[in-house]
Amino acid sequence: MSSASDVVMQRMLTVPDFPSEGILFRDLTPVFAHGPSFRAVVDGLIEPFAGKFDAVAGLEARGFLLAAAAAIDGGVGVLPIRKGGKLPGDIIGETYDLEYGTATLEVNPLSLPAGARVLVLDDVLATGGTINASISLIERAGWTVAGIAVVLELEALEGRQRLAGREIHSLLTL
């Protein structure tokens, strides 16, 4: 099997003008839909953090796919970080800026024991806003961020700079 970055390059689709004119959308669906490729991606995401995490956080929505597979692969639990209004009970939320407005992410702080080491997974690191909000939630809940792993990093959007000081692993950087 090729390296995880090779697999992503071979199977990822680039869709011009989606969701709006001038945007090149990087569609990872074909990577996830092919079993051996999905396995290579999940293994590639967690390998640098082996033995350093107690749970895997998946960011809604595509991060859920990666986190569930990585949690099973790593023999740990999965922590869904949800969009606002999706979780019952005593939750904590973090509102962050989007290009045209704001969004909120939420988590149940009772999901993991205090001090749990959480690996944050998502499909794409763009501006870093979603991952940064997730980190804030994780730390406010009393857990520790073990690292961040993404399939694709869009370097021109400078998300890595917004997450300065964090250990970030990208399978592919464009």
N, C-alpha and C positions, 0 to 999 in steps of 0.2 A: 504494500500500500504506500502511496506517496505521502509526503509530509502533510500535516493538517493545512498549512498555508497553500500547498499545491492543490489539494482537494478543493479548497474554497475557490481558488482562482479558476479551476476547471469547471466547476458546477454553478457558480454564482452567475446570475443574469444581471445585466445592466439594462434598465428600462429608461429610455429618455423621456423627458417631459412628464414625469410622474412624481409626486401627485400634482405638480403644477409645472408650467412651462419653464424650461431652463434647468430643471432638477434632473440629475442622473440618479435614479433610485437603484440601490444595490439589493437585489432580491436573493436572499439566502434560502428560500423555500426549497429549491432543487438540492441544496446541500443536505438539508434536514430530511428530505424525502428519500434519500439514498442511504440505506442502512450502513454500509461500510464507511461512507463519507461522514455520516453523523457520528459514528463511533470514533473515527479519527479526530473529529473536531472536539468532541467531549473529552477524549483522552488528552488532546493537546491543550485544552483550557485548564485542566486541573493538575497536570503533571508538574508544573513549576511550584505548586503549592502543596504537594503531597505531604501528609502528616502535619500540616499547619492549620487545618480548619476542622471545625466541629459540625458545621452546617453550611449549606449553600443557599444563598439568596438569589431568587430569580425575579427580575423586574418585568412587570406586566407589559406586554403579553409574550413576546417571543422569548424573553429570558426565562419564562416558566418551562419551556421545552428543554432548554439547556440545563437549567438547575435541577429539574427532576431526574434527568439522565445522569448528570454529574453526581448527584446525591446517591443514587443507587450505585454508581460506579465506585464512589469513594466510601460507601458504607456509612453515610451520615444522613441527617435529616435535611429537609428542604424548607426554606422560609419564603413564602410568597410575599412580595412587596406589591401591594395592590393599588390600583387607581382609587381615588377618593370615593367613598360611599359604597364600597364593595364588601367591607368587613363588618361583622356585628361586634357588639360588646365594647369594652373599654380599649379603644385603639388610640394610637398617636399618629398625627399627620404632619406632613411637611409640604408647604406650598412653594413652588419654584416658578421661575419665568420661562415661558416659551417664546418663540419668535413673535407670535401674535396673541399674547395673553398669558394666563397662568394655568398651572395644573397642580394637583395635590396627590401625593402618595401616602399610603397608610400601612401600618403594621400593628399586630397585636403584641405588646411588650411581654406577654406571658408565654409566648410561643417557645422561647428558649431559656435555659437557665442563665443567670447573670454571669458575665464574663465569657460567654460562648464566643468562639472565634468563627467569624462568618466570611466566607468567600463570596464576593459579589460577582454575578455573571449576567451578561447581557449580550445581545447580538451585535450592536454597533455602538461605538463611542464616537459621538459627533461633537456637540458643544460641551458635553459633560454635565449638563443641568440635571438630567434624570439620575445619573449615577451619584452626583454630589448630594442630591436630596435623599437618596437611599442611604448614603453614608451617614448623613445627619440622623436619620431615623434609627439606624443600627446603633449608633453611639448613644443617642438619647434613651434607647431601650436598655442600655447597660451592657451591650455586647461590644466586641472588638472586630474591626475590619481586618481580616487576614490578608486580603489582597483583592484585586479587581482583574477579571479576565473577560475579554471580549473577542468575538470572532473577527470583527472588522473595525479598524480605526480609520476615521476620515481625518487625516492629519491637518488639512487646511482649515478645519473648523476649531482647532486648538483646544479640544476637550482635555487633553493630557495636562495642559498648563493649568486648567481650572482645578485639576486634581493633584496638583503638585505635592510632593512628599509621600504619595501613595505608591505602593508597588502595583504596577499595571502590566499585564501581559496581553498582547494583541497577537492573534494568529496571523493577521494580514493587515498591513498599513498601506493605504492609498492616499 
